[in-house]
Amino acid sequence: KARYLHWIHSAPSPRPHLENNLHANRYTMPPRSKLVYLNNDKIIALAEMFGTYPRDVRVIYNSRDPRTFWNLDPFVNKLIDKYDLLSADIISVYPVSSTRMIDGKQIDVAIGIHEQLRKLGLKTKLIIPNAHANGEKEKKECQERASNEVIFTSLEEPKFESGVSSEIVSDLFRLSNVFIFPSISENCSLVLLEAMLSGNILVLNKDCSGLQEFGGKNALYFKMGNLDM
C-alpha cells in the first residue's frame, strides 16, 4: 500500500522507443507513484517522458530559509518563529517613535491598510520597531493596537522599549517586501531610504509632497492626509 514520490531535478528528455531498450525503466512510471518537479513550465513534457498524465505530476519549488541564508539577529529569528512571518504574503516594517505614532506617522492608517489587504484574502504582517515606548501612555497604545498581525518590538522584550538596534531594523527590512508610509511630514526620511535600500515596494503618502522627491517614479502614491487635514 506504500506510495512513492519521485523527485525530478533535471529537465525532461524526449521519450524514446522502449521496445528492447535497455533504459526502458528510466521512462516507465512505477505503480502507486507521483512525480515531483520544480516548476510548472515542464510538467507536460515530464509527463510525456514517463508516458503518464500531468495529473501525476506535483510541483514543489526549491526554497531558501533566511534564517540559514542570512546571519539574522536571534531576536529576528524569534519573531519569524513566533509569528510565522515566512508564510505571509505581505510583510511591512514601519520604524517609528512611539510618541509620534498617531500624530505625524499615522500608524493607524498603516494598520487600516493592512486590514483592507487581509479582506482581499492576503496574509499580512506589520512589524513596528518602535522606540520611546517606556511611558505608560505609549505602552497602553501599543498594547491596544498589537495583534498577531501587528507586531510591536517594544512588547516583545522590556529591553526593547527604548528601541532596537539598527542591525535588527536592517534584518527586518530584508524580510519585508512592501513599505507602507502614511507619514504626513518628512524632510529626508531615513526609514524611507532604508526601505529603498532593502528593495521594498514603496507605497507613499501623496499628500506629503516631499516624499515624491525621493520616491520619484519608483513608488506608488495614495492620498493619506497631510498636516492641514
C-alpha positions in Angstrom: 0.0 0.0 0.0 3.0 2.3 0.1 3.0 5.3 -2.3 6.1 6.8 -3.8 7.2 10.3 -4.8 9.9 10.5 -7.4 11.8 13.9 -7.3 13.0 15.0 -10.7 15.6 17.7 -10.7 16.7 17.6 -14.4 14.8 18.9 -17.4 12.8 16.1 -19.1 14.1 14.5 -22.3 12.1 13.1 -25.3 10.6 9.7 -24.7 12.4 7.1 -26.8 11.1 4.0 -28.3 11.1 1.5 -25.4 11.0 -1.9 -27.1 14.2 -3.8 -26.4 15.6 -0.6 -24.9 18.0 -1.2 -22.0 16.9 2.1 -20.5 13.1 1.4 -20.6 12.8 1.5 -16.8 14.1 5.1 -16.8 11.0 6.1 -18.8 8.4 3.9 -17.1 6.1 5.3 -14.4 6.2 2.9 -11.4 2.9 1.9 -9.8 1.5 3.9 -6.9 3.7 6.8 -7.8 3.7 10.5 -8.4 6.4 12.7 -10.0 7.6 15.8 -8.2 9.1 18.6 -10.3 10.5 22.1 -9.6 8.2 24.2 -11.8 5.0 24.2 -13.8 6.7 25.0 -17.1 7.8 21.5 -18.0 5.1 19.3 -16.3 3.6 18.3 -19.7 6.9 17.4 -21.1 7.8 15.4 -17.9 4.5 13.5 -18.1 5.1 12.7 -21.7 8.6 11.5 -20.9 7.2 8.9 -18.4 4.1 8.0 -20.6 1.7 9.4 -18.0 -0.6 12.4 -17.4 0.1 15.9 -16.0 -2.2 15.0 -13.1 0.5 12.6 -11.9 3.0 15.4 -11.5 3.2 17.6 -8.4 5.2 20.9 -8.3 7.2 21.7 -5.2 9.6 24.7 -5.5 13.1 24.9 -4.1 13.3 27.2 -1.1 15.8 29.2 0.9 15.2 29.9 4.6 16.5 33.4 5.5 17.4 32.1 9.0 20.1 29.9 7.5 21.0 32.0 4.4 21.3 35.3 6.3 23.1 35.8 9.6 19.9 37.2 11.2 19.8 38.6 14.7 18.4 36.0 17.2 15.6 38.4 18.0 14.5 38.5 14.4 14.6 34.7 14.2 12.4 34.6 17.3 9.9 36.8 15.6 9.9 34.6 12.5 9.1 31.6 14.5 6.6 33.2 16.9 4.5 34.9 14.2 5.1 32.6 11.3 6.4 35.5 9.3 7.6 33.5 6.3 4.1 32.4 5.4 2.9 36.0 5.0 2.1 37.4 1.5 3.0 40.9 2.6 5.4 41.9 5.4 5.7 45.6 6.2 8.2 47.2 8.5 7.5 50.7 9.9 10.0 52.1 12.4 8.5 54.9 14.5 8.9 56.8 17.7 6.1 55.8 19.9 5.5 59.4 20.9 4.6 60.3 17.3 2.9 57.0 16.3 -0.5 58.6 15.6 0.2 62.3 15.2 2.7 62.6 12.4 3.4 59.0 11.5 -0.3 57.8 11.2 0.4 54.3 12.3 -3.4 53.8 12.5 -3.5 54.4 8.7 -0.9 51.7 8.1 -2.8 49.3 10.3 -6.0 50.1 8.4 -4.4 49.4 5.0 -3.2 46.0 6.3 -6.8 45.3 7.4 -8.1 46.0 3.9 -5.4 43.8 2.4 -6.5 41.0 4.6 -10.1 41.4 3.4 -8.8 40.7 -0.1 -7.5 37.4 1.2 -3.9 38.3 1.7 -2.0 37.2 4.7 -0.1 40.3 6.1 2.2 41.2 8.9 3.0 44.7 10.0 6.2 44.9 12.2 6.7 48.2 14.1 10.2 48.6 15.6 9.1 51.4 17.9 11.3 53.5 20.3 10.5 55.6 23.3 7.8 53.2 24.5 8.6 53.2 28.2 5.9 55.7 29.2 2.5 54.3 30.4 0.6 56.1 27.7 2.8 54.7 24.9 2.7 51.2 26.4 -1.0 51.2 26.5 -1.4 52.4 22.9 0.9 49.7 21.7 -0.9 47.0 23.7 -4.3 48.2 22.4 -3.2 48.0 18.7 -1.0 44.9 18.9 -2.2 41.6 17.5 -0.8 38.5 15.7 -0.7 40.7 12.5 0.6 43.9 14.1 3.8 43.4 16.0 5.4 46.0 18.2 9.0 45.2 19.1 8.7 47.1 22.4 6.2 44.5 23.6 8.4 41.5 22.9 11.1 42.2 25.5 11.3 45.0 28.1 14.8 45.9 26.9 13.4 46.9 23.5 11.1 49.6 25.0 13.7 52.2 24.2 14.2 50.8 20.7 16.0 48.1 18.8 19.4 48.2 17.1 19.9 49.4 13.6 21.1 45.9 12.8 17.7 44.5 13.8 15.9 47.1 11.8 18.0 46.2 8.8 17.3 42.5 9.2 13.5 43.2 9.5 13.7 45.3 6.3 15.4 42.4 4.5 12.4 40.2 5.4 9.8 42.8 4.3 8.6 43.3 0.8 6.2 46.4 1.0 6.9 49.7 2.7 3.7 51.5 3.6 4.5 55.1 4.6 1.5 57.3 5.5 3.6 59.9 7.4 2.3 63.4 7.0 5.5 65.3 7.5 9.0 64.4 6.3 12.1 66.3 5.3 14.5 63.5 4.3 13.2 60.3 5.8 15.9 57.8 6.9 13.3 54.9 7.2 12.3 55.6 3.6 16.0 55.4 2.5 16.3 52.1 4.5 13.2 50.6 2.8 14.6 51.7 -0.6 18.0 50.1 0.1 16.1 46.9 1.1 14.3 46.7 -2.2 10.8 47.1 -0.8 7.8 48.1 -3.0 7.2 51.7 -1.9 3.6 52.8 -1.0 3.9 56.5 -0.1 1.6 59.3 1.0 0.9 61.5 -2.0 -0.2 64.3 0.3 3.3 64.5 1.8 4.8 66.3 -1.2 8.4 65.9 -0.1 8.2 62.1 -0.4 7.9 62.3 -4.2 11.3 63.9 -4.3 12.8 60.7 -3.1 10.4 58.0 -4.3 10.2 59.6 -7.8 8.7 57.1 -10.3 9.7 54.1 -8.3 6.8 54.3 -5.8 3.0 54.1 -5.6 1.3 57.2 -4.3 -2.0 57.4 -2.4 -3.7 60.3 -0.7 -3.3 59.6 3.1 -3.7 63.1 4.5 -1.3 66.0 5.5 -0.7 68.5 8.2 -3.6 70.7 7.1 -6.2 67.9 7.0 
